[in-house]
Amino acid sequence: MPIRRTARFDKAYIALPPSIRAKVDRAIRLLDENWRHPGLRARRLSGHRDIFYARVDRNHRITYERRGDTLILRNVGRHDETLKNP
């Protein structure tokens, strides 16, 4: 499945510490292999039809959008901040 990144995602990704970026990279690999992988705990974001979030670790989430067969990575960061502004 093709994966695209928004400029906002790239900016947020670069601001993360290297240890968290490694976890984000792992989550992106899992999304690429199977966006429904149980380890991601992926869920639809309440109030948004096509926006989902996936777990990076206990405190960090990735938000993404499904458009056809493409996943668009929208945002990444701390749980509450990321889900408030997907």
Summary of the structure (lengths in Angstrom):
residues: 86
radius of gyration: 11.4
end to end distance: 21.0
largest distance: 31.9
contacts: 244
relative contact order: 0.24
helix: 40%
strand: 31%
